[in-house]
Amino acid sequence: MRQDDNDINSPRGDFVITRRIELNFWRTCLLNSAGLLLAWLVFPGIEFSGPFSFAALVVLIWFLNWILRPLLVVFTLPFIIFTMGIGMLFINAFIIYAAARLVPGDGIKVASYWAAFGASFFVSALSWGLAMAKSERIIRQSFKGASKKGGKDSGEDDVIDV
């Protein structure tokens, strides 16, 4: 049976890479929007007037993270290392604050840098939580795969002796 070149399950790598990029875009936009909505509920200095300006803000944050964030990380690397990674919150806050200023119109209002810092905390916490849940799932799958290799016929138990 010959596989078609347009088949999504094709062993060629270009379909998988394209799909992974699309999923990363949607995942980061969803995380950013959830974090911004949580910050909107908690901080009075963040206001959104319409869904289109909010969507523009989320996409602009994604774009700035894609273009500007690597440069900021490289230039502030000693600060990030010195603060043991907490300096990334300041970079995220700067990107959120800059994106809010770049959205045209009066649809988005971020009153201060500290409101953007709070929003960056929520976005980072959600991203960290999702990464931890994903790593836990991968660890569980790897343990399940390791226990299946031994099989029931080999006489090995699922118990780890210490």
C-alpha positions, 0 to 999 in steps of 0.5 A, spaced: 500 500 500 502 506 497 502 512 502 499 519 499 504 525 499 498 529 502 497 524 507 497 527 514 500 521 517 505 520 512 512 519 515 515 525 512 517 530 517 514 536 514 507 535 516 509 534 523 513 540 524 508 544 520 502 542 525 507 543 531 508 550 529 501 551 529 499 548 535 505 552 539 501 558 536 495 556 539 497 554 545 501 560 547 495 564 545 491 561 549 495 561 555 497 568 554 489 570 553 488 566 560 493 569 564 491 576 561 483 574 563 486 572 570 490 579 571 484 583 568 480 580 574 485 581 579 488 587 577 484 594 576 489 597 572 488 592 566 482 593 562 479 590 555 473 594 552 472 589 546 474 582 543 478 584 537 482 589 541 484 583 546 485 578 540 490 583 537 493 584 544 494 576 544 497 576 537 501 582 538 504 579 545 505 572 541 509 576 535 513 580 540 515 574 544 517 570 537 521 576 535 523 581 541 524 576 547 530 572 544 534 578 544 532 581 551 534 574 554 541 574 550 542 582 553 539 580 560 542 573 561 547 575 567 541 578 570 536 572 569 542 568 572 543 572 578 535 572 579 535 565 578 530 566 572 525 571 576 528 576 571 524 573 566 518 575 569 520 582 568 522 581 560 514 578 560 512 584 563 515 589 558 513 585 552 506 585 555 506 593 557 509 594 550 504 590 546 498 594 550 501 600 548 502 598 540 495 596 540 491 601 536 485 605 539 483 605 546 481 598 547 486 596 551 489 599 558 494 597 562 495 602 567 502 601 570 508 596 569 506 593 575 500 591 572 503 588 566 508 585 571 502 581 575 499 579 568 506 576 566 506 572 573 499 569 571 501 567 564 508 564 567 504 561 572 499 558 567 505 556 562 509 553 568 503 549 570 501 546 563 509 544 562 509 540 569 502 537 567 505 535 560 511 532 563 508 528 568 504 525 563 510 524 559 513 520 565 507 516 566 507 514 559 514 512 559 513 508 566 507 504 562 512 503 556 517 500 561 513 496 564 510 493 558 516 491 555 517 486 561 511 483 559 507 478 564 510 472 561 517 475 563 515 474 571 518 481 572 513 485 577 512 493 577 515 494 584 521 497 584 526 494 590 530 499 594 
